[in-house]
């Protein structure tokens, strides 16, 4: 996962969207704990306030599931794009303007947020599990089950403009590289094992 210069234009073409539209993405299977319907409602509020946005949901259960249903009920069916399971997520992710994870509970260390950050995309996440630790000061953290706070955070990301989001996204990528890379994972586990071995009594 890394920034790709023309990823946004390719994603706009894939979704048949105009070039000026901002894309708020969520890549995960449908599950009630992820509170994805709240993100649809947040998109509706952003549209009502005049923001030209598109919600994109990628993963199992979205093409004909609750996300599509609530979008229809809110009258924003054309502003919610749903894709099923994809094997090209690393190509799609860098095309987003903002990544959003609105989970109400149940998260541990959400890989999709780290993948978005590694792709240079700033994230808006709820304060659930390790989300706030992962995003740090490179994203926006909001309370779970709080639509108003989610809307404010998303609006803040949109108001940064393309350049502001790019700069924040690059900081997010650097945070992943410095703290959550595979190399860091291996080195920290090695250090932990060495510490445990050093503390164990000799045989």
Short mmCIF file of the C-alpha atoms (twelve columns), coordinates in Angstrom:
data_MODEL
# 
_entry.id   MODEL 
# 
loop_
_atom_site.group_PDB 
_atom_site.id 
_atom_site.type_symbol 
_atom_site.label_atom_id 
_atom_site.label_alt_id 
_atom_site.label_comp_id 
_atom_site.label_asym_id 
_atom_site.label_seq_id 
_atom_site.Cartn_x 
_atom_site.Cartn_y 
_atom_site.Cartn_z 
_atom_site.pdbx_PDB_model_num 
ATOM 1   C CA . UNK A 1   0.000   0.000   0.000   1 
ATOM 2   C CA . UNK A 2   1.484   3.300   -1.131  1 
ATOM 3   C CA . UNK A 3   0.409   6.585   -2.743  1 
ATOM 4   C CA . UNK A 4   -0.318  6.338   -6.477  1 
ATOM 5   C CA . UNK A 5   -0.349  9.548   -8.498  1 
ATOM 6   C CA . UNK A 6   -3.261  8.762   -10.822 1 
ATOM 7   C CA . UNK A 7   -5.268  6.569   -8.432  1 
ATOM 8   C CA . UNK A 8   -7.982  9.201   -7.881  1 
ATOM 9   C CA . UNK A 9   -8.679  9.686   -11.586 1 
ATOM 10  C CA . UNK A 10  -8.809  5.920   -12.135 1 
ATOM 11  C CA . UNK A 11  -11.217 5.481   -9.226  1 
ATOM 12  C CA . UNK A 12  -13.437 8.286   -10.530 1 
ATOM 13  C CA . UNK A 13  -13.502 6.565   -13.924 1 
ATOM 14  C CA . UNK A 14  -14.328 3.213   -12.351 1 
ATOM 15  C CA . UNK A 15  -17.270 4.727   -10.487 1 
ATOM 16  C CA . UNK A 16  -18.286 7.024   -13.382 1 
ATOM 17  C CA . UNK A 17  -17.993 10.130  -11.203 1 
ATOM 18  C CA . UNK A 18  -17.149 13.729  -12.127 1 
ATOM 19  C CA . UNK A 19  -13.560 14.887  -11.499 1 
ATOM 20  C CA . UNK A 20  -14.458 17.429  -8.807  1 
ATOM 21  C CA . UNK A 21  -16.154 14.936  -6.480  1 
ATOM 22  C CA . UNK A 22  -14.565 13.929  -3.167  1 
ATOM 23  C CA . UNK A 23  -14.655 10.242  -2.262  1 
ATOM 24  C CA . UNK A 24  -15.084 9.075   1.329   1 
ATOM 25  C CA . UNK A 25  -14.235 5.387   1.432   1 
ATOM 26  C CA . UNK A 26  -14.860 2.478   3.757   1 
ATOM 27  C CA . UNK A 27  -13.317 -0.912  2.975   1 
ATOM 28  C CA . UNK A 28  -14.699 -3.715  5.142   1 
ATOM 29  C CA . UNK A 29  -17.344 -6.419  5.086   1 
ATOM 30  C CA . UNK A 30  -20.786 -5.436  6.269   1 
ATOM 31  C CA . UNK A 31  -21.258 -5.966  10.002  1 
ATOM 32  C CA . UNK A 32  -23.500 -4.147  12.501  1 
ATOM 33  C CA . UNK A 33  -20.552 -3.449  14.822  1 
ATOM 34  C CA . UNK A 34  -18.955 -1.307  12.115  1 
ATOM 35  C CA . UNK A 35  -21.984 1.033   12.158  1 
ATOM 36  C CA . UNK A 36  -21.752 1.579   8.405   1 
ATOM 37  C CA . UNK A 37  -25.273 2.950   8.157   1 
ATOM 38  C CA . UNK A 38  -24.126 5.904   10.274  1 
ATOM 39  C CA . UNK A 39  -21.539 6.743   7.636   1 
ATOM 40  C CA . UNK A 40  -24.296 6.800   4.997   1 
ATOM 41  C CA . UNK A 41  -26.229 9.239   7.171   1 
ATOM 42  C CA . UNK A 42  -23.094 11.353  7.560   1 
ATOM 43  C CA . UNK A 43  -22.742 11.498  3.771   1 
ATOM 44  C CA . UNK A 44  -26.364 12.683  3.577   1 
ATOM 45  C CA . UNK A 45  -25.640 15.508  6.036   1 
ATOM 46  C CA . UNK A 46  -22.531 16.539  4.116   1 
ATOM 47  C CA . UNK A 47  -24.551 16.659  0.915   1 
ATOM 48  C CA . UNK A 48  -27.233 18.736  2.635   1 
ATOM 49  C CA . UNK A 49  -24.525 21.206  3.644   1 
ATOM 50  C CA . UNK A 50  -23.359 21.547  0.050   1 
ATOM 51  C CA . UNK A 51  -20.342 19.228  -0.049  1 
ATOM 52  C CA . UNK A 52  -19.881 17.341  -3.322  1 
ATOM 53  C CA . UNK A 53  -19.113 13.908  -1.891  1 
ATOM 54  C CA . UNK A 54  -19.488 10.255  -2.774  1 
ATOM 55  C CA . UNK A 55  -19.533 7.439   -0.245  1 
ATOM 56  C CA . UNK A 56  -17.744 4.283   -1.380  1 
ATOM 57  C CA . UNK A 57  -18.247 0.965   0.423   1 
ATOM 58  C CA . UNK A 58  -16.085 -1.976  -0.642  1 
ATOM 59  C CA . UNK A 59  -16.488 -5.462  0.758   1 
ATOM 60  C CA . UNK A 60  -18.850 -8.376  1.206   1 
ATOM 61  C CA . UNK A 61  -22.483 -7.548  1.937   1 
ATOM 62  C CA . UNK A 62  -22.627 -4.018  0.520   1 
ATOM 63  C CA . UNK A 63  -23.806 -4.446  -3.069  1 
ATOM 64  C CA . UNK A 64  -27.389 -5.306  -2.089  1 
ATOM 65  C CA . UNK A 65  -27.281 -4.895  1.685   1 
ATOM 66  C CA . UNK A 66  -28.142 -2.402  4.409   1 
ATOM 67  C CA . UNK A 67  -25.917 0.346   3.031   1 
ATOM 68  C CA . UNK A 68  -27.828 0.371   -0.257  1 
ATOM 69  C CA . UNK A 69  -31.149 0.207   1.580   1 
ATOM 70  C CA . UNK A 70  -30.486 3.185   3.847   1 
ATOM 71  C CA . UNK A 71  -29.090 5.185   0.909   1 
ATOM 72  C CA . UNK A 72  -32.350 4.620   -0.928  1 
ATOM 73  C CA . UNK A 73  -34.415 5.582   2.103   1 
ATOM 74  C CA . UNK A 74  -32.425 8.813   2.467   1 
ATOM 75  C CA . UNK A 75  -32.743 9.621   -1.228  1 
ATOM 76  C CA . UNK A 76  -28.993 9.556   -1.905  1 
ATOM 77  C CA . UNK A 77  -28.738 6.272   -3.778  1 
ATOM 78  C CA . UNK A 78  -26.649 7.848   -6.549  1 
ATOM 79  C CA . UNK A 79  -24.198 9.242   -3.982  1 
ATOM 80  C CA . UNK A 80  -23.352 5.858   -2.469  1 
ATOM 81  C CA . UNK A 81  -21.230 3.452   -4.496  1 
ATOM 82  C CA . UNK A 82  -20.973 -0.172  -3.415  1 
ATOM 83  C CA . UNK A 83  -18.463 -2.720  -4.659  1 
ATOM 84  C CA . UNK A 84  -18.226 -6.309  -3.553  1 
ATOM 85  C CA . UNK A 85  -15.115 -8.230  -2.597  1 
ATOM 86  C CA . UNK A 86  -12.157 -6.945  -4.626  1 
ATOM 87  C CA . UNK A 87  -8.630  -8.195  -5.173  1 
ATOM 88  C CA . UNK A 88  -7.314  -4.752  -6.177  1 
ATOM 89  C CA . UNK A 89  -7.805  -2.881  -2.909  1 
ATOM 90  C CA . UNK A 90  -4.201  -1.633  -2.984  1 
ATOM 91  C CA . UNK A 91  -5.028  0.128   -6.252  1 
ATOM 92  C CA . UNK A 92  -8.370  1.538   -5.073  1 
ATOM 93  C CA . UNK A 93  -7.335  2.792   -1.633  1 
ATOM 94  C CA . UNK A 94  -4.931  5.557   -2.819  1 
ATOM 95  C CA . UNK A 95  -7.773  7.042   -4.884  1 
ATOM 96  C CA . UNK A 96  -9.792  8.087   -1.844  1 
ATOM 97  C CA . UNK A 97  -9.867  11.574  -0.388  1 
ATOM 98  C CA . UNK A 98  -10.706 10.332  3.118   1 
ATOM 99  C CA . UNK A 99  -10.976 6.914   4.737   1 
ATOM 100 C CA . UNK A 100 -13.683 6.475   7.385   1 
ATOM 101 C CA . UNK A 101 -14.143 3.776   10.011  1 
ATOM 102 C CA . UNK A 102 -17.332 4.501   12.026  1 
ATOM 103 C CA . UNK A 103 -17.266 1.346   14.170  1 
ATOM 104 C CA . UNK A 104 -19.401 1.324   17.303  1 
ATOM 105 C CA . UNK A 105 -17.485 -1.472  19.035  1 
ATOM 106 C CA . UNK A 106 -15.465 -4.604  18.406  1 
ATOM 107 C CA . UNK A 107 -12.360 -3.227  16.699  1 
ATOM 108 C CA . UNK A 108 -8.883  -4.379  17.704  1 
ATOM 109 C CA . UNK A 109 -6.163  -3.140  15.337  1 
ATOM 110 C CA . UNK A 110 -8.033  -2.339  12.095  1 
ATOM 111 C CA . UNK A 111 -5.762  -3.226  9.191   1 
ATOM 112 C CA . UNK A 112 -7.815  -1.231  6.673   1 
ATOM 113 C CA . UNK A 113 -7.034  1.989   8.529   1 
ATOM 114 C CA . UNK A 114 -3.323  1.195   8.424   1 
ATOM 115 C CA . UNK A 115 -3.607  0.354   4.732   1 
ATOM 116 C CA . UNK A 116 -5.310  3.692   4.052   1 
ATOM 117 C CA . UNK A 117 -2.619  5.546   5.985   1 
ATOM 118 C CA . UNK A 118 0.136   3.660   4.155   1 
ATOM 119 C CA . UNK A 119 -1.575  4.738   0.930   1 
ATOM 120 C CA . UNK A 120 -1.284  8.372   1.986   1 
ATOM 121 C CA . UNK A 121 -4.974  8.757   2.845   1 
ATOM 122 C CA . UNK A 122 -5.981  10.468  6.113   1 
ATOM 123 C CA . UNK A 123 -8.513  8.609   8.225   1 
ATOM 124 C CA . UNK A 124 -11.489 9.512   10.384  1 
ATOM 125 C CA . UNK A 125 -11.986 6.807   13.006  1 
ATOM 126 C CA . UNK A 126 -14.036 6.211   16.114  1 
ATOM 127 C CA . UNK A 127 -12.300 5.827   19.459  1 
ATOM 128 C CA . UNK A 128 -12.690 2.061   19.561  1 
ATOM 129 C CA . UNK A 129 -9.981  -0.540  20.114  1 
ATOM 130 C CA . UNK A 130 -6.590  0.611   18.823  1 
ATOM 131 C CA . UNK A 131 -8.030  3.069   16.293  1 
ATOM 132 C CA . UNK A 132 -6.914  6.245   18.061  1 
ATOM 133 C CA . UNK A 133 -3.438  4.805   18.720  1 
ATOM 134 C CA . UNK A 134 -3.119  3.819   15.075  1 
ATOM 135 C CA . UNK A 135 -4.262  7.155   13.616  1 
ATOM 136 C CA . UNK A 136 -2.490  9.281   16.227  1 
ATOM 137 C CA . UNK A 137 -2.268  12.947  15.256  1 
ATOM 138 C CA . UNK A 138 -2.474  12.155  11.545  1 
ATOM 139 C CA . UNK A 139 -6.232  11.579  11.503  1 
ATOM 140 C CA . UNK A 140 -9.437  12.539  13.288  1 
ATOM 141 C CA . UNK A 141 -10.783 10.525  16.225  1 
ATOM 142 C CA . UNK A 142 -14.455 10.804  17.175  1 
ATOM 143 C CA . UNK A 143 -16.659 9.096   19.783  1 
ATOM 144 C CA . UNK A 144 -18.535 6.007   18.561  1 
ATOM 145 C CA . UNK A 145 -22.259 6.295   17.746  1 
ATOM 146 C CA . UNK A 146 -21.985 10.083  17.314  1 
ATOM 147 C CA . UNK A 147 -23.178 11.133  13.863  1 
ATOM 148 C CA . UNK A 148 -22.660 14.843  14.509  1 
ATOM 149 C CA . UNK A 149 -19.026 14.329  15.522  1 
ATOM 150 C CA . UNK A 150 -18.445 12.098  12.502  1 
ATOM 151 C CA . UNK A 151 -19.863 14.753  10.179  1 
ATOM 152 C CA . UNK A 152 -17.723 17.491  11.757  1 
ATOM 153 C CA . UNK A 153 -14.564 15.381  11.398  1 
ATOM 154 C CA . UNK A 154 -15.292 14.492  7.784   1 
ATOM 155 C CA . UNK A 155 -16.069 18.123  7.023   1 
ATOM 156 C CA . UNK A 156 -12.749 19.110  8.584   1 
ATOM 157 C CA . UNK A 157 -10.923 16.716  6.268   1 
ATOM 158 C CA . UNK A 158 -12.765 18.021  3.228   1 
ATOM 159 C CA . UNK A 159 -12.070 21.621  4.217   1 
ATOM 160 C CA . UNK A 160 -8.333  20.920  4.253   1 
ATOM 161 C CA . UNK A 161 -8.440  20.817  0.472   1 
ATOM 162 C CA . UNK A 162 -6.487  18.490  -1.766  1 
ATOM 163 C CA . UNK A 163 -3.059  19.786  -0.750  1 
ATOM 164 C CA . UNK A 164 -3.849  19.758  2.960   1 
ATOM 165 C CA . UNK A 165 -5.127  16.181  2.786   1 
ATOM 166 C CA . UNK A 166 -2.067  15.126  0.807   1 
ATOM 167 C CA . UNK A 167 0.265   16.556  3.452   1 
ATOM 168 C CA . UNK A 168 -1.701  14.944  6.277   1 
ATOM 169 C CA . UNK A 169 -1.823  11.670  4.358   1 
ATOM 170 C CA . UNK A 170 1.944   11.645  3.925   1 
ATOM 171 C CA . UNK A 171 2.328   12.162  7.672   1 
ATOM 172 C CA . UNK A 172 -0.035  9.217   8.175   1 
ATOM 173 C CA . UNK A 173 2.079   7.080   5.860   1 
ATOM 174 C CA . UNK A 174 5.225   8.032   7.768   1 
ATOM 175 C CA . UNK A 175 3.535   7.083   11.036  1 
ATOM 176 C CA . UNK A 176 2.772   3.614   9.669   1 
ATOM 177 C CA . UNK A 177 6.329   3.184   8.393   1 
ATOM 178 C CA . UNK A 178 7.876   4.266   11.683  1 
ATOM 179 C CA . UNK A 179 5.540   2.434   14.047  1 
ATOM 180 C CA . UNK A 180 3.592   -0.346  12.336  1 
ATOM 181 C CA . UNK A 181 5.675   -1.718  9.470   1 
ATOM 182 C CA . UNK A 182 6.515   -5.410  9.086   1 
ATOM 183 C CA . UNK A 183 10.116  -4.585  9.988   1 
ATOM 184 C CA . UNK A 184 8.962   -2.956  13.230  1 
ATOM 185 C CA . UNK A 185 6.744   -5.950  13.944  1 
ATOM 186 C CA . UNK A 186 9.629   -8.390  13.540  1 
ATOM 187 C CA . UNK A 187 12.144  -6.283  15.495  1 
ATOM 188 C CA . UNK A 188 9.776   -5.765  18.438  1 
ATOM 189 C CA . UNK A 189 8.891   -9.443  18.654  1 
ATOM 190 C CA . UNK A 190 12.559  -10.379 18.483  1 
ATOM 191 C CA . UNK A 191 13.332  -7.945  21.302  1 
ATOM 192 C CA . UNK A 192 10.456  -9.358  23.351  1 
ATOM 193 C CA . UNK A 193 11.683  -12.937 22.897  1 
ATOM 194 C CA . UNK A 194 15.251  -11.935 23.802  1 
ATOM 195 C CA . UNK A 195 14.009  -10.183 26.939  1 
ATOM 196 C CA . UNK A 196 11.992  -13.242 27.943  1 
ATOM 197 C CA . UNK A 197 14.935  -15.572 27.346  1 
ATOM 198 C CA . UNK A 198 17.274  -13.341 29.317  1 
ATOM 199 C CA . UNK A 199 14.875  -13.329 32.261  1 
ATOM 200 C CA . UNK A 200 14.320  -17.086 32.305  1 
ATOM 201 C CA . UNK A 201 16.445  -19.198 34.699  1 
ATOM 202 C CA . UNK A 202 19.289  -21.203 33.093  1 
ATOM 203 C CA . UNK A 203 18.723  -24.887 32.570  1 
# 
